[in-house]
Amino acid sequence: MRADLIASLPDLLEPDVIAHLPPSFNVSEQNLVAWIAERSLEADVFLIKDGVSLNLIGLMFLTRPINADVHLGYLLGKSVWGKGI
């Protein structure tokens, strides 16, 4: 499963998708394993998959509680933009 995630991330995290996200979301193929580990330290990370093909179409992040606050974030791949999901 981790190999599938590593293979899917470069297509998902293309420049238009991460343009307004923190610099830590910029990923290259050389640091995919480290990128996954860093995001996992910051939040619980959930995969968003297409219900039919099971292809990765996005990520959801749920930060760990800090002062009783939890933050939810997500990103969707450009291939699903404007499709009403």
FENFENZI-V588158 format. One record per residue. N is the residue number from 1. RES is the residue in three letters. PSI is psi in degrees with one decimal (none if undefined). Layout:
n->N res->RES psi->PSI
n->N res->RES psi->PSI
This chain:
n->1 res->MET psi->-42.2
n->2 res->ARG psi->-38.3
n->3 res->ALA psi->-39.2
n->4 res->ASP psi->-41.7
n->5 res->LEU psi->-46.2
n->6 res->ILE psi->-38.6
n->7 res->ALA psi->-31.1
n->8 res->SER psi->-26.2
n->9 res->LEU psi->-44.5
n->10 res->PRO psi->-38.3
n->11 res->ASP psi->-37.2
n->12 res->LEU psi->-43.4
n->13 res->LEU psi->47.0
n->14 res->GLU psi->162.1
n->15 res->PRO psi->-41.6
n->16 res->ASP psi->-34.0
n->17 res->VAL psi->-39.0
n->18 res->ILE psi->7.1
n->19 res->ALA psi->-35.4
n->20 res->HIS psi->16.7
n->21 res->LEU psi->163.7
n->22 res->PRO psi->154.6
n->23 res->PRO psi->-25.8
n->24 res->SER psi->-14.0
n->25 res->PHE psi->-9.8
n->26 res->ASN psi->121.6
n->27 res->VAL psi->145.9
n->28 res->SER psi->162.1
n->29 res->GLU psi->-24.1
n->30 res->GLN psi->-23.0
n->31 res->ASN psi->27.4
n->32 res->LEU psi->-42.6
n->33 res->VAL psi->-43.7
n->34 res->ALA psi->-39.1
n->35 res->TRP psi->-45.3
n->36 res->ILE psi->-45.0
n->37 res->ALA psi->-42.5
n->38 res->GLU psi->-44.3
n->39 res->ARG psi->-36.3
n->40 res->SER psi->-26.7
n->41 res->LEU psi->-30.0
n->42 res->GLU psi->-30.2
n->43 res->ALA psi->165.2
n->44 res->ASP psi->130.4
n->45 res->VAL psi->129.2
n->46 res->PHE psi->141.4
n->47 res->LEU psi->137.8
n->48 res->ILE psi->118.8
n->49 res->LYS psi->149.8
n->50 res->ASP psi->134.6
n->51 res->GLY psi->-20.7
n->52 res->VAL psi->-56.2
n->53 res->SER psi->-18.0
n->54 res->LEU psi->16.3
n->55 res->ASN psi->147.2
n->56 res->LEU psi->123.9
n->57 res->ILE psi->-5.2
n->58 res->GLY psi->178.6
n->59 res->LEU psi->146.8
n->60 res->MET psi->138.3
n->61 res->PHE psi->132.3
n->62 res->LEU psi->108.8
n->63 res->THR psi->155.1
n->64 res->ARG psi->147.5
n->65 res->PRO psi->131.9
n->66 res->ILE psi->117.0
n->67 res->ASN psi->40.7
n->68 res->ALA psi->6.3
n->69 res->ASP psi->134.4
n->70 res->VAL psi->137.9
n->71 res->HIS psi->138.1
n->72 res->LEU psi->130.6
n->73 res->GLY psi->158.2
n->74 res->TYR psi->160.9
n->75 res->LEU psi->145.1
n->76 res->LEU psi->139.4
n->77 res->GLY psi->149.4
n->78 res->LYS psi->-28.7
n->79 res->SER psi->-18.5
n->80 res->VAL psi->1.2
n->81 res->TRP psi->139.4
n->82 res->GLY psi->12.8
n->83 res->LYS psi->7.0
n->84 res->GLY psi->33.1
n->85 res->ILE psi->none
